Amino acid sequence: MPVSTSLSFLELESLLREECRISEPREFRVQHGLGRIHGKEIFLVAPPSLGKTIVIVVPMLATQELEEQANALVIVPSKILTKQQARVFIAYDLTSLAINEDTLRQALYDRRDVMNEISNIYMLPPLF
């Protein structure tokens, strides 16, 4: 579902500069971020550390700017990446839960209700 109020290229670029502290946003970040905001599916292949995660974060930040709610499910191929992605989302004040083979064991140890945490994240109205 697209964000109800569309952002322009320049507004999204400004959001990247201010919220993500990116002095010179790469064009692909803005273009793909706009695509996601407008409800388009994207397929992005880029080398490590080029900024693919920001393309996921940008629509979430845009919904915050518009005082709307959204959620995203991000699937990555390794345990380390789940933790890294969760830290990035948390750094932007986005609720995040890394789910991997250790999640349930750690939750039991911490006496946390993982199913409740998941439902709190994924029962929000979906953005995508």
MMTF fields as JSON, N, C-alpha, C and O atoms, coordinates in Angstrom:
{
  "mmtfVersion": "1.0.0",
  "mmtfProducer": "UNKNOWN",
  "numBonds": 511,
  "numAtoms": 512,
  "numGroups": 128,
  "numChains": 1,
  "numModels": 1,
  "chainsPerModel": [1],
  "groupsPerChain": [128],
  "chainIdList": ["A"],
  "bondAtomList": [4, 2, 8, 6, 12, 10, 16, 14, 20, 18, 24, 22, 28, 26, 32, 30, 36, 34, 40, 38, 44, 42, 48, 46, 52, 50, 56, 54, 60, 58, 64, 62, 68, 66, 72, 70, 76, 74, 80, 78, 84, 82, 88, 86, 92, 90, 96, 94, 100, 98, 104, 102, 108, 106, 112, 110, 116, 114, 120, 118, 124, 122, 128, 126, 132, 130, 136, 134, 140, 138, 144, 142, 148, 146, 152, 150, 156, 154, 160, 158, 164, 162, 168, 166, 172, 170, 176, 174, 180, 178, 184, 182, 188, 186, 192, 190, 196, 194, 200, 198, 204, 202, 208, 206, 212, 210, 216, 214, 220, 218, 224, 222, 228, 226, 232, 230, 236, 234, 240, 238, 244, 242, 248, 246, 252, 250, 256, 254, 260, 258, 264, 262, 268, 266, 272, 270, 276, 274, 280, 278, 284, 282, 288, 286, 292, 290, 296, 294, 300, 298, 304, 302, 308, 306, 312, 310, 316, 314, 320, 318, 324, 322, 328, 326, 332, 330, 336, 334, 340, 338, 344, 342, 348, 346, 352, 350, 356, 354, 360, 358, 364, 362, 368, 366, 372, 370, 376, 374, 380, 378, 384, 382, 388, 386, 392, 390, 396, 394, 400, 398, 404, 402, 408, 406, 412, 410, 416, 414, 420, 418, 424, 422, 428, 426, 432, 430, 436, 434, 440, 438, 444, 442, 448, 446, 452, 450, 456, 454, 460, 458, 464, 462, 468, 466, 472, 470, 476, 474, 480, 478, 484, 482, 488, 486, 492, 490, 496, 494, 500, 498, 504, 502, 508, 506],
  "bondOrderList": [1, 1, 1, 1, 1, 1, 1, 1, 1, 1, 1, 1, 1, 1, 1, 1, 1, 1, 1, 1, 1, 1, 1, 1, 1, 1, 1, 1, 1, 1, 1, 1, 1, 1, 1, 1, 1, 1, 1, 1, 1, 1, 1, 1, 1, 1, 1, 1, 1, 1, 1, 1, 1, 1, 1, 1, 1, 1, 1, 1, 1, 1, 1, 1, 1, 1, 1, 1, 1, 1, 1, 1, 1, 1, 1, 1, 1, 1, 1, 1, 1, 1, 1, 1, 1, 1, 1, 1, 1, 1, 1, 1, 1, 1, 1, 1, 1, 1, 1, 1, 1, 1, 1, 1, 1, 1, 1, 1, 1, 1, 1, 1, 1, 1, 1, 1, 1, 1, 1, 1, 1, 1, 1, 1, 1, 1, 1],
  "groupList": [{"groupName": "MET", "atomNameList": ["N", "CA", "C", "O"], "elementList": ["N", "C", "C", "O"], "formalChargeList": [0, 0, 0, 0], "bondAtomList": [1, 0, 2, 1, 3, 2], "bondOrderList": [1, 1, 2], "singleLetterCode": "M", "chemCompType": "L-PEPTIDE LINKING"}, {"groupName": "PRO", "atomNameList": ["N", "CA", "C", "O"], "elementList": ["N", "C", "C", "O"], "formalChargeList": [0, 0, 0, 0], "bondAtomList": [1, 0, 2, 1, 3, 2], "bondOrderList": [1, 1, 2], "singleLetterCode": "P", "chemCompType": "L-PEPTIDE LINKING"}, {"groupName": "VAL", "atomNameList": ["N", "CA", "C", "O"], "elementList": ["N", "C", "C", "O"], "formalChargeList": [0, 0, 0, 0], "bondAtomList": [1, 0, 2, 1, 3, 2], "bondOrderList": [1, 1, 2], "singleLetterCode": "V", "chemCompType": "L-PEPTIDE LINKING"}, {"groupName": "SER", "atomNameList": ["N", "CA", "C", "O"], "elementList": ["N", "C", "C", "O"], "formalChargeList": [0, 0, 0, 0], "bondAtomList": [1, 0, 2, 1, 3, 2], "bondOrderList": [1, 1, 2], "singleLetterCode": "S", "chemCompType": "L-PEPTIDE LINKING"}, {"groupName": "THR", "atomNameList": ["N", "CA", "C", "O"], "elementList": ["N", "C", "C", "O"], "formalChargeList": [0, 0, 0, 0], "bondAtomList": [1, 0, 2, 1, 3, 2], "bondOrderList": [1, 1, 2], "singleLetterCode": "T", "chemCompType": "L-PEPTIDE LINKING"}, {"groupName": "LEU", "atomNameList": ["N", "CA", "C", "O"], "elementList": ["N", "C", "C", "O"], "formalChargeList": [0, 0, 0, 0], "bondAtomList": [1, 0, 2, 1, 3, 2], "bondOrderList": [1, 1, 2], "singleLetterCode": "L", "chemCompType": "L-PEPTIDE LINKING"}, {"groupName": "PHE", "atomNameList": ["N", "CA", "C", "O"], "elementList": ["N", "C", "C", "O"], "formalChargeList": [0, 0, 0, 0], "bondAtomList": [1, 0, 2, 1, 3, 2], "bondOrderList": [1, 1, 2], "singleLetterCode": "F", "chemCompType": "L-PEPTIDE LINKING"}, {"groupName": "GLU", "atomNameList": ["N", "CA", "C", "O"], "elementList": ["N", "C", "C", "O"], "formalChargeList": [0, 0, 0, 0], "bondAtomList": [1, 0, 2, 1, 3, 2], "bondOrderList": [1, 1, 2], "singleLetterCode": "E", "chemCompType": "L-PEPTIDE LINKING"}, {"groupName": "ARG", "atomNameList": ["N", "CA", "C", "O"], "elementList": ["N", "C", "C", "O"], "formalChargeList": [0, 0, 0, 0], "bondAtomList": [1, 0, 2, 1, 3, 2], "bondOrderList": [1, 1, 2], "singleLetterCode": "R", "chemCompType": "L-PEPTIDE LINKING"}, {"groupName": "CYS", "atomNameList": ["N", "CA", "C", "O"], "elementList": ["N", "C", "C", "O"], "formalChargeList": [0, 0, 0, 0], "bondAtomList": [1, 0, 2, 1, 3, 2], "bondOrderList": [1, 1, 2], "singleLetterCode": "C", "chemCompType": "L-PEPTIDE LINKING"}, {"groupName": "ILE", "atomNameList": ["N", "CA", "C", "O"], "elementList": ["N", "C", "C", "O"], "formalChargeList": [0, 0, 0, 0], "bondAtomList": [1, 0, 2, 1, 3, 2], "bondOrderList": [1, 1, 2], "singleLetterCode": "I", "chemCompType": "L-PEPTIDE LINKING"}, {"groupName": "GLN", "atomNameList": ["N", "CA", "C", "O"], "elementList": ["N", "C", "C", "O"], "formalChargeList": [0, 0, 0, 0], "bondAtomList": [1, 0, 2, 1, 3, 2], "bondOrderList": [1, 1, 2], "singleLetterCode": "Q", "chemCompType": "L-PEPTIDE LINKING"}, {"groupName": "HIS", "atomNameList": ["N", "CA", "C", "O"], "elementList": ["N", "C", "C", "O"], "formalChargeList": [0, 0, 0, 0], "bondAtomList": [1, 0, 2, 1, 3, 2], "bondOrderList": [1, 1, 2], "singleLetterCode": "H", "chemCompType": "L-PEPTIDE LINKING"}, {"groupName": "GLY", "atomNameList": ["N", "CA", "C", "O"], "elementList": ["N", "C", "C", "O"], "formalChargeList": [0, 0, 0, 0], "bondAtomList": [1, 0, 2, 1, 3, 2], "bondOrderList": [1, 1, 2], "singleLetterCode": "G", "chemCompType": "PEPTIDE LINKING"}, {"groupName": "LYS", "atomNameList": ["N", "CA", "C", "O"], "elementList": ["N", "C", "C", "O"], "formalChargeList": [0, 0, 0, 0], "bondAtomList": [1, 0, 2, 1, 3, 2], "bondOrderList": [1, 1, 2], "singleLetterCode": "K", "chemCompType": "L-PEPTIDE LINKING"}, {"groupName": "ALA", "atomNameList": ["N", "CA", "C", "O"], "elementList": ["N", "C", "C", "O"], "formalChargeList": [0, 0, 0, 0], "bondAtomList": [1, 0, 2, 1, 3, 2], "bondOrderList": [1, 1, 2], "singleLetterCode": "A", "chemCompType": "L-PEPTIDE LINKING"}, {"groupName": "ASN", "atomNameList": ["N", "CA", "C", "O"], "elementList": ["N", "C", "C", "O"], "formalChargeList": [0, 0, 0, 0], "bondAtomList": [1, 0, 2, 1, 3, 2], "bondOrderList": [1, 1, 2], "singleLetterCode": "N", "chemCompType": "L-PEPTIDE LINKING"}, {"groupName": "TYR", "atomNameList": ["N", "CA", "C", "O"], "elementList": ["N", "C", "C", "O"], "formalChargeList": [0, 0, 0, 0], "bondAtomList": [1, 0, 2, 1, 3, 2], "bondOrderList": [1, 1, 2], "singleLetterCode": "Y", "chemCompType": "L-PEPTIDE LINKING"}, {"groupName": "ASP", "atomNameList": ["N", "CA", "C", "O"], "elementList": ["N", "C", "C", "O"], "formalChargeList": [0, 0, 0, 0], "bondAtomList": [1, 0, 2, 1, 3, 2], "bondOrderList": [1, 1, 2], "singleLetterCode": "D", "chemCompType": "L-PEPTIDE LINKING"}],
  "groupTypeList": [0, 1, 2, 3, 4, 3, 5, 3, 6, 5, 7, 5, 7, 3, 5, 5, 8, 7, 7, 9, 8, 10, 3, 7, 1, 8, 7, 6, 8, 2, 11, 12, 13, 5, 13, 8, 10, 12, 13, 14, 7, 10, 6, 5, 2, 15, 1, 1, 3, 5, 13, 14, 4, 10, 2, 10, 2, 2, 1, 0, 5, 15, 4, 11, 7, 5, 7, 7, 11, 15, 16, 15, 5, 2, 10, 2, 1, 3, 14, 10, 5, 4, 14, 11, 11, 15, 8, 2, 6, 10, 15, 17, 18, 5, 4, 3, 5, 15, 10, 16, 7, 18, 4, 5, 8, 11, 15, 5, 17, 18, 8, 8, 18, 2, 0, 16, 7, 10, 3, 16, 10, 17, 0, 5, 1, 1, 5, 6],
  "groupIdList": [1, 2, 3, 4, 5, 6, 7, 8, 9, 10, 11, 12, 13, 14, 15, 16, 17, 18, 19, 20, 21, 22, 23, 24, 25, 26, 27, 28, 29, 30, 31, 32, 33, 34, 35, 36, 37, 38, 39, 40, 41, 42, 43, 44, 45, 46, 47, 48, 49, 50, 51, 52, 53, 54, 55, 56, 57, 58, 59, 60, 61, 62, 63, 64, 65, 66, 67, 68, 69, 70, 71, 72, 73, 74, 75, 76, 77, 78, 79, 80, 81, 82, 83, 84, 85, 86, 87, 88, 89, 90, 91, 92, 93, 94, 95, 96, 97, 98, 99, 100, 101, 102, 103, 104, 105, 106, 107, 108, 109, 110, 111, 112, 113, 114, 115, 116, 117, 118, 119, 120, 121, 122, 123, 124, 125, 126, 127, 128],
  "secStructList": [7, 7, 7, 1, 1, 7, 7, 7, 2, 2, 2, 2, 2, 2, 2, 2, 2, 2, 2, 1, 7, 7, 1, 1, 7, 7, 2, 2, 2, 2, 2, 2, 2, 2, 2, 2, 2, 6, 6, 7, 7, 7, 7, 7, 7, 7, 7, 6, 6, 1, 1, 2, 2, 2, 2, 2, 2, 2, 2, 2, 2, 2, 2, 2, 2, 6, 6, 7, 7, 7, 7, 7, 7, 7, 7, 7, 1, 1, 2, 2, 2, 2, 2, 2, 2, 2, 2, 2, 2, 2, 2, 6, 6, 7, 7, 7, 7, 7, 7, 1, 6, 6, 2, 2, 2, 2, 2, 2, 2, 2, 6, 7, 7, 2, 2, 2, 2, 2, 2, 2, 2, 2, 6, 1, 7, 7, 7, 7],
  "xCoordList": [0.842, 0.0, 0.893, 1.757, 0.72, 1.551, 1.226, 0.134, 2.198, 1.987, 0.94, 0.992, -0.021, -1.165, -0.783, -1.397, 0.194, 0.615, 1.985, 2.935, 2.095, 3.341, 4.403, 4.102, 5.628, 6.77, 7.438, 7.421, 8.015, 8.748, 10.181, 10.622, 10.894, 12.294, 13.075, 13.849, 12.869, 13.611, 13.245, 14.111, 11.971, 11.557, 12.182, 12.624, 12.208, 12.803, 14.317, 14.902, 14.937, 16.372, 16.667, 17.652, 15.825, 15.971, 15.804, 16.542, 14.84, 14.628, 15.876, 16.277, 16.486, 17.717, 18.838, 19.591, 18.938, 19.983, 19.755, 20.685, 18.515, 18.225, 18.123, 18.812, 17.276, 17.016, 18.12, 18.453, 18.683, 19.698, 21.118, 22.092, 21.223, 22.523, 23.424, 24.608, 22.833, 23.585, 23.777, 22.813, 25.015, 25.269, 24.947, 24.398, 25.275, 24.989, 24.293, 24.96, 22.963, 22.249, 22.468, 22.358, 22.774, 22.925, 21.561, 20.537, 21.563, 20.306, 19.481, 18.255, 20.141, 19.375, 18.602, 17.516, 19.16, 18.452, 17.15, 16.099, 17.246, 16.069, 15.055, 13.866, 15.514, 14.609, 13.894, 12.673, 14.637, 14.023, 13.169, 12.127, 13.615, 12.808, 11.471, 10.435, 11.484, 10.234, 9.362, 8.142, 9.998, 9.246, 8.501, 7.325, 9.194, 8.55, 7.429, 6.357, 7.688, 6.672, 5.414, 4.299, 5.597, 4.456, 3.896, 3.072, 4.356, 3.775, 4.348, 3.783, 5.452, 6.053, 6.976, 7.635, 7.014, 7.981, 9.316, 9.371, 10.382, 11.703, 12.578, 12.364, 13.561, 14.565, 15.893, 16.224, 16.652, 17.882, 19.053, 19.064, 20.026, 21.252, 22.393, 22.583, 23.144, 24.265, 25.288, 24.934, 26.545, 27.588, 27.368, 26.612, 28.032, 27.924, 28.323, 29.192, 27.671, 27.982, 27.665, 28.2, 26.811, 26.446, 25.212, 24.956, 24.447, 23.31, 21.948, 20.971, 21.872, 20.575, 19.602, 18.4, 20.092, 19.224, 18.463, 17.305, 19.096, 18.432, 17.197, 16.207, 17.245, 16.082, 14.909, 13.754, 15.191, 14.139, 13.668, 12.472, 14.602, 14.305, 13.529, 12.637, 13.858, 13.271, 11.741, 11.16, 11.054, 9.586, 9.05, 8.017, 9.756, 9.335, 9.475, 8.596, 10.576, 10.772, 9.745, 9.26, 9.423, 8.42, 7.067, 6.357, 6.704, 5.418, 5.439, 4.424, 6.599, 6.714, 6.527, 5.835, 7.15, 7.021, 5.561, 5.137, 4.8, 3.39, 2.484, 1.258, 3.118, 2.405, 1.477, 0.36, 1.966, 1.248, 2.038, 3.162, 1.452, 2.15, 2.407, 1.65, 3.5, 3.835, 4.649, 5.135, 4.797, 5.681, 6.374, 5.942, 7.438, 8.2, 8.735, 9.078, 8.8, 9.417, 10.657, 10.557, 11.81, 13.079, 13.69, 13.92, 13.952, 14.541, 15.962, 16.197, 16.9, 18.311, 18.904, 18.349, 20.029, 20.538, 21.368, 21.775, 21.637, 22.485, 22.079, 21.421, 22.488, 22.199, 22.84, 22.222, 24.049, 24.745, 23.979, 23.821, 23.5, 22.743, 21.422, 20.995, 20.757, 19.507, 19.78, 19.011, 20.873, 21.216, 21.629, 21.261, 22.394, 22.809, 21.596, 21.489, 20.685, 19.489, 18.657, 18.167, 18.496, 17.724, 18.363, 17.659, 19.692, 20.375, 20.155, 19.973, 20.171, 19.94, 18.53, 18.347, 17.533, 16.155, 16.02, 15.384, 16.614, 16.542, 17.228, 16.757, 18.337, 19.043, 18.157, 18.341, 17.209, 16.273, 14.951, 13.94, 14.971, 13.801, 12.631, 11.472, 12.951, 11.941, 11.946, 13.008, 10.78, 10.692, 11.238, 10.93, 12.037, 12.677, 12.847, 13.038, 12.775, 13.014, 13.774, 13.258, 14.989, 15.779, 15.334, 15.369, 14.921, 14.482, 15.459, 15.632, 16.09, 17.014, 16.995, 16.129, 17.923, 17.899, 18.07, 17.716, 18.609, 18.823, 17.679, 17.671, 16.733, 15.696, 14.909, 14.783, 14.384, 13.546, 14.354, 13.896, 15.541, 16.393, 16.729, 16.657, 17.096, 17.435, 16.207, 16.313, 15.058, 13.823, 13.475, 13.062, 13.64, 13.38, 14.335, 13.931, 15.585, 16.591, 16.249, 16.385, 15.799, 15.455, 14.039, 13.621, 13.298, 11.894, 11.023, 10.217, 11.217, 10.435, 9.444, 9.7, 8.311, 7.297, 7.494, 6.973, 8.245, 8.574, 7.319, 7.23, 6.368, 5.153, 4.415, 3.858, 4.408, 3.783, 4.565, 3.969, 5.89, 6.723, 6.464, 6.341, 6.381, 6.121, 4.75, 4.614, 3.739, 2.393, 2.315, 1.572, 3.061, 3.07, 3.694, 3.288, 4.672, 5.316, 4.466, 4.233, 4.007, 3.39, 1.867, 1.252, 1.26, -0.177, -0.488, -1.653, 0.553, 0.342, -0.161, 0.049, -0.816, -1.225, -0.005, 0.98, -0.031, 1.159, 1.416, 0.481, 2.694, 3.091, 3.271, 2.954, 3.777, 4.12, 3.104, 3.234],
  "yCoordList": [-1.163, 0.0, 1.233, 1.349, 2.147, 3.346, 4.307, 4.287, 5.133, 6.177, 7.124, 7.472, 7.55, 8.311, 9.656, 10.07, 10.336, 11.614, 11.408, 11.043, 11.637, 11.378, 12.418, 13.588, 11.971, 12.85, 13.033, 12.124, 14.183, 14.424, 13.923, 13.581, 13.885, 13.49, 14.372, 13.869, 15.699, 16.633, 16.49, 16.616, 16.229, 16.041, 14.778, 14.759, 13.723, 12.479, 12.627, 12.11, 13.329, 13.602, 14.386, 14.109, 15.355, 16.14, 15.246, 15.385, 14.338, 13.396, 12.538, 12.298, 12.079, 11.292, 12.112, 11.607, 13.362, 14.23, 14.47, 14.375, 14.78, 15.153, 13.953, 13.903, 12.988, 11.858, 10.809, 10.214, 10.586, 9.533, 10.093, 9.342, 11.41, 12.072, 11.656, 11.368, 11.632, 11.3, 12.607, 13.187, 13.066, 14.376, 14.412, 15.399, 13.367, 13.288, 11.968, 10.987, 11.92, 10.659, 10.169, 10.935, 8.898, 8.305, 8.285, 8.049, 8.532, 8.635, 7.355, 7.419, 6.188, 4.943, 4.831, 4.251, 5.388, 5.354, 6.156, 5.714, 7.336, 8.195, 7.589, 7.526, 7.147, 6.583, 5.343, 5.24, 4.408, 3.174, 3.455, 2.83, 4.398, 4.785, 5.356, 5.028, 6.212, 6.761, 5.652, 5.657, 4.709, 3.575, 2.821, 2.491, 2.545, 1.837, 2.671, 2.154, 3.968, 4.851, 4.854, 4.937, 4.763, 4.766, 3.369, 3.17, 2.406, 1.068, 0.147, -0.914, 0.532, -0.308, -1.348, -1.087, -2.516, -3.525, -3.186, -2.721, -3.42, -3.152, -4.385, -5.221, -4.48, -5.53, -4.808, -4.228, -4.842, -4.079, -5.003, -5.724, -4.975, -5.744, -4.737, -3.954, -4.762, -3.844, -4.496, -5.328, -4.12, -4.691, -4.318, -3.394, -5.041, -4.718, -3.273, -2.707, -2.696, -1.347, -0.221, 0.878, -0.468, 0.591, 1.353, 2.458, 0.785, 1.512, 0.95, 1.695, -0.353, -0.971, -0.865, -0.707, -0.947, -0.903, 0.417, 0.445, 1.497, 2.804, 2.79, 3.456, 2.045, 1.945, 1.306, 1.619, 0.42, -0.202, 0.771, 0.862, 1.494, 2.401, 3.64, 4.108, 4.168, 5.424, 5.428, 6.383, 4.417, 4.463, 4.452, 5.055, 3.765, 3.733, 5.123, 5.566, 5.803, 7.159, 8.121, 9.026, 7.915, 8.771, 8.633, 9.624, 7.422, 7.246, 7.924, 8.459, 7.901, 8.607, 10.11, 10.769, 10.646, 12.07, 12.451, 13.549, 11.545, 11.795, 11.347, 11.364, 10.943, 10.471, 9.303, 9.221, 8.404, 7.178, 6.01, 6.188, 4.812, 3.615, 2.701, 2.677, 1.949, 0.996, -0.131, -0.026, -1.212, -2.289, -2.873, -2.683, -3.577, -4.215, -5.536, -5.659, -6.493, -7.769, -7.863, -7.883, -7.92, -7.956, -9.325, -9.733, -10.028, -11.367, -11.289, -10.849, -11.718, -11.693, -13.086, -13.895, -13.381, -14.753, -15.215, -16.376, -14.358, -14.84, -14.222, -13.183, -14.886, -14.434, -13.066, -12.194, -12.885, -11.609, -10.479, -9.407, -10.71, -9.674, -9.356, -8.202, -10.352, -10.059, -9.078, -8.145, -9.3, -8.419, -7.032, -6.022, -6.99, -5.701, -4.9, -3.705, -5.561, -4.876, -4.347, -3.219, -5.149, -4.718, -3.482, -2.544, -3.475, -2.311, -1.054, 0.036, -1.203, -0.05, 0.493, 1.702, -0.391, 0.05, 0.756, 1.806, 0.181, 0.773, 2.14, 3.058, 2.278, 3.563, 4.663, 5.836, 4.301, 5.272, 5.302, 5.787, 4.774, 4.771, 4.001, 4.377, 2.921, 2.033, 0.737, 0.168, 0.276, -0.961, -2.106, -2.213, -2.946, -4.017, -5.252, -5.155, -6.394, -7.66, -8.57, -8.944, -8.92, -9.845, -11.261, -11.667, -11.996, -13.375, -14.302, -14.245, -15.152, -16.137, -17.359, -17.466, -18.268, -19.523, -19.334, -20.22, -18.188, -17.934, -17.176, -17.041, -16.688, -15.794, -16.405, -15.793, -17.588, -18.201, -18.518, -18.256, -19.074, -19.41, -18.149, -18.162, -17.063, -15.817, -15.222, -14.691, -15.314, -14.79, -15.564, -14.969, -16.881, -17.687, -17.282, -17.142, -17.1, -16.685, -15.316, -15.102, -14.381, -13.015, -12.912, -11.849, -14.039, -14.07, -13.089, -12.349, -13.111, -12.261, -13.121, -14.298, -12.529, -13.202, -12.812, -11.793, -13.625, -13.323, -13.237, -12.373, -14.108, -14.074, -12.754, -12.214, -12.236, -10.94, -9.829, -8.924, -9.896, -8.9, -8.915, -7.862, -10.11, -10.23, -9.663, -8.92, -9.997, -9.509, -7.995, -7.348, -7.418, -5.966, -5.281, -4.178, -5.921, -5.34, -5.563, -4.625, -6.78, -7.119, -6.983, -7.339, -6.491, -6.245, -4.795, -4.401, -4.001, -2.621, -2.64, -3.633, -1.584, -1.562, -1.665, -0.967, -2.509, -2.72, -1.577, -0.978, -1.288, -0.311, -1.013, -0.45, -2.237, -2.914, -3.958, -4.625],
  "zCoordList": [0.0, 0.0, 0.0, 0.869, -0.929, -0.982, 0.165, 0.733, 0.478, 1.476, 0.912, -0.268, 1.748, 1.246, 0.635, -0.348, 1.175, 0.625, 0.001, 0.694, -1.284, -1.994, -1.662, -1.428, -1.649, -1.477, -2.83, -3.66, -3.054, -4.295, -4.144, -3.047, -5.26, -5.255, -4.286, -3.471, -4.373, -3.52, -2.046, -1.18, -1.75, -0.359, 0.226, 1.374, -0.59, -0.115, 0.046, 0.998, -0.88, -0.779, 0.5, 1.185, 0.82, 2.045, 3.278, 4.253, 3.232, 4.336, 4.555, 5.694, 3.466, 3.573, 4.215, 5.048, 3.822, 4.382, 5.878, 6.679, 6.241, 7.629, 8.558, 9.577, 8.223, 9.117, 9.079, 10.103, 7.901, 7.757, 7.798, 7.756, 7.881, 7.925, 6.761, 6.94, 5.567, 4.354, 3.597, 3.097, 3.514, 2.911, 1.419, 0.929, 0.707, -0.729, -1.031, -1.361, -0.926, -1.19, -2.62, -3.576, -2.746, -4.077, -4.758, -4.117, -6.052, -6.79, -6.687, -6.597, -6.698, -6.634, -5.324, -5.29, -4.24, -2.957, -3.037, -2.572, -3.633, -3.734, -4.706, -4.397, -5.871, -6.887, -6.363, -6.478, -5.793, -5.289, -4.053, -3.858, -3.222, -2.065, -2.506, -1.929, -3.528, -4.072, -4.647, -4.482, -5.319, -5.871, -4.787, -4.946, -3.674, -2.562, -1.952, -1.638, -1.788, -1.213, -2.083, -1.569, -3.39, -4.311, -4.565, -5.458, -3.768, -3.819, -4.883, -5.148, -5.493, -6.53, -5.905, -4.898, -6.508, -6.092, -6.733, -7.871, -5.995, -6.545, -6.402, -5.525, -7.275, -7.198, -7.283, -8.317, -6.208, -6.119, -5.836, -4.839, -6.714, -6.524, -6.473, -7.404, -5.389, -5.241, -4.313, -3.478, -4.461, -3.598, -2.137, -1.834, -1.226, 0.195, 0.482, -0.181, 1.478, 1.983, 1.008, 1.149, 0.026, -0.91, -0.445, -0.924, 0.476, 1.018, 0.673, 0.592, 0.468, 0.141, 1.313, 1.098, 2.526, 3.696, 3.765, 4.183, 3.363, 3.382, 2.485, 2.787, 1.394, 0.504, 1.243, 0.955, 2.187, 2.999, 4.071, 4.35, 4.668, 5.771, 5.31, 6.018, 4.139, 3.659, 3.667, 4.183, 3.126, 3.18, 4.614, 4.904, 5.498, 6.891, 7.516, 8.255, 7.218, 7.734, 7.138, 7.817, 5.872, 5.214, 5.899, 6.069, 6.291, 6.977, 8.343, 8.789, 9.01, 10.292, 10.086, 10.863, 9.032, 8.735, 8.513, 8.874, 7.923, 7.637, 8.778, 8.664, 9.887, 11.073, 10.762, 11.272, 9.913, 9.59, 10.162, 10.633, 10.123, 10.587, 9.396, 8.426, 9.503, 8.455, 9.057, 10.183, 8.302, 8.725, 7.513, 6.376, 7.772, 6.706, 7.229, 8.404, 6.37, 6.685, 5.804, 4.577, 6.431, 5.711, 5.928, 7.066, 4.858, 4.936, 4.405, 3.28, 5.226, 4.842, 5.031, 5.774, 4.367, 4.341, 5.532, 5.563, 6.513, 7.608, 8.947, 9.001, 10.011, 11.368, 11.624, 12.234, 11.168, 11.37, 10.703, 11.287, 9.483, 8.788, 9.476, 9.462, 10.082, 10.789, 11.923, 12.153, 12.62, 13.733, 13.244, 13.843, 12.153, 11.597, 11.12, 11.397, 10.405, 9.91, 11.074, 11.024, 12.112, 13.277, 13.912, 14.287, 14.033, 14.612, 13.767, 14.31, 12.449, 11.568, 11.785, 11.93, 11.807, 12.02, 13.368, 13.461, 14.408, 15.746, 15.771, 16.443, 15.041, 14.977, 14.405, 14.729, 13.567, 12.987, 13.745, 13.236, 14.976, 15.853, 15.243, 15.412, 14.534, 13.968, 14.778, 15.033, 15.178, 15.942, 15.098, 13.911, 15.704, 14.948, 15.825, 17.038, 15.196, 15.875, 14.917, 13.864, 15.283, 14.474, 14.82, 15.981, 13.819, 14.036, 13.337, 12.119, 14.123, 13.563, 14.472, 15.34, 14.288, 15.041, 16.547, 17.324, 16.966, 18.391, 19.06, 20.284, 18.302, 18.831, 19.975, 21.036, 19.778, 20.811, 22.062, 23.174, 21.897, 23.041, 23.852, 25.081, 23.16, 23.845, 24.544, 25.65, 23.899, 24.499, 25.77, 26.765, 25.739, 26.937, 28.059, 29.213, 27.708, 28.692, 29.284, 30.489, 28.419, 28.847, 29.411, 29.87, 29.372, 29.824, 29.042, 29.606, 27.707, 26.818, 26.047, 25.793, 25.678, 24.883, 23.415, 22.962, 22.682, 21.287, 20.419, 19.547, 20.644, 19.817, 20.005, 19.049, 21.216, 21.468, 20.765, 20.183, 20.818, 20.138, 18.638, 18.013, 18.062, 16.622, 16.287, 15.315, 17.064, 16.753, 16.901, 16.163, 17.834, 17.992, 16.787, 16.42, 16.173, 14.997, 13.75, 12.987, 13.536, 12.264, 12.225, 11.22, 13.267, 13.218, 12.88, 12.833, 12.646, 12.209, 10.769, 10.072, 10.3, 8.891, 7.993, 8.233, 6.964, 6.131, 5.147, 4.616, 4.914, 3.9, 2.563, 1.515, 2.596, 1.339, 0.988, -0.038]
}
